[in-house]
Amino acid sequence: MKAVIQRVSSASVKIDKQIISKIGKGLLILLGISETDNQQDIDIMVDKIKNLRIFPDALGKMNISIKDIDGEILAVSQFTLLADLQKGRRPSFVDAAQPIKAECIYKQVIDNLRKEGIRVESGRFRKYIQVELLNDGPVTFIFDTKKKLV
């Protein structure tokens, strides 16, 4: 599972020019789910997101988590994060999970974050959406559960 994690002042999702989800201060999570992802990947991703200390403390140092600031999360499914661009000019998505599996894992990640007491909004799975955000910093990270954890 891969995620692009962005610290935002605000973010929203639109379908047909109508806002369907929005958050204030918090995180925009673009989540890519692979065919090999499982419960361990869900647990790793949720733990990373809820504990990642990327908000500034009183001294301006990244030292505070989403839970510490009582922030919000906007989670958006993003299968294109699994694209292989190594050959040719057209992306290959052979590593991306099939839609039924991907949607199930996407919903589990959201549910698990909500169980942690975090307000989570979401996009709409398999819908054409537009995402607007005000990146705070800018602060953007990429996390992959398949990378070796130390």
N, C-alpha and C positions, 0 to 999 in steps of 0.2 A: 504494500500500500504506500502510495506517495501522497504527500500533501505540500501545497504551497500555503504557508502561514503568514498572513499579513496583519500587522498591527494597524488598526484603523480608528479614525475619529468617528466615522460613520460608514455604512454600507447598505446597499439595497439590491433587491432582485425585482426585475420587471418582466411581465409577460404581456405582450400586446400593449405596451406603453402604460400599463397599470402596475403600480408597486404592489407586490404580493407579500414581501418580507422586507424588514428593515431592522437595523440595529444602530445603536449609538457607539460609544467607546467600547472597543473590544477587538475581536479577531475575525477576519475573513479567512475561512479555510476552504481551499479548492482541493477536493479529495479524489484521487485516482485509485481505483481498485483493480487489482490484478486477479487473474484466474487462480493463482496459487494462494491468495490471501485466506486467512482462517481466523479463528478466535484469538490466537496469540497475537496476530497483527492488529486486531481490534483493540486488545488490551494494551499493547505497546503504544498505539496511536493515541488512545484516550489518555493514558498516563502522561505521555509527552505533552499533549495539548494543555491539559489541566494544570500541569506543573511548570511549564516553560516560563522562565523568568525573563520577560522581554519588555515589561513596563517599567518606566523610570521611578526610582525611589526619590526621597527628598533631595538627594544630591545629584539627581539626574542620571544615576547609574542604572542599567538594566538589572533589576533585582527583585521585581514583583511579578506575580503570576496573574492570570485572568481571574482566578478565584479571589486573590487578595484585593483586587480593585472592584470586585463585584461587577465585572464586565460581561459583555454579551458576545455570542458567537453567531456568525452567519456561515452555515456549512453548505457548500455547493458541490454537487457531483461533477467531476471533470475527467472523463475517460481519456481525453487527449493527453493527459500527463503520462500515460503509458505508451505513447507513440514511440515507435522506432524510426528514427530519421537517418539511419546509417546508409541505407541503399536507396538509390533513385531519388525522385523528387516528390513522391507521394508518401505520406506517412503510413506506416503499417501499425495496426492495432491488435496484432495477434496476441499480445500479452494482456490486454484488457479483459476483465471478467465479462462473461455473458450478462446481459441486462438483469435477468432474474436474480442471479447471485450478487451482482454489484448493488442492486437496490436493497437487498436484504442486509448486506454488510454496511452500506451507507446509513440505513435506518438504525442499525445496532450501534454504530458510532454515535449518532445523534442521541439515541436513547440513553446510552451510557454516560454521555456528557451531562444530560439533563439530570440523571440520577445523582450526579455530583453537586447538584444545586446550581448549575450554570444555565442561564437562559439561552436557549439555542433556537434560532430561526433557520429556515432552510430554503433552498431553491425547489424546483419541481423536477423530479427525476424524468429523464427522456423528453423534456420539453425544451423548446428554443427559448432561452432567457437572455436578458441583458443584466449585467452586473455593474453597478456603480459603486465606487469606493473613494474615500478620502484617506489615502495611506498616510499614516502618522509616522513621520521620521525622514524619509521612508524607511520602514522596517519590514523586511521580507526574508523569510527563511524557507528552505526546502528540506523536508524530512522524508526519509524512506525507511520503512520498517525492515526492509531486507538488508540494509547496510549493517555490518557487524557492530553490535553494541558492546561497548567496553564497560 
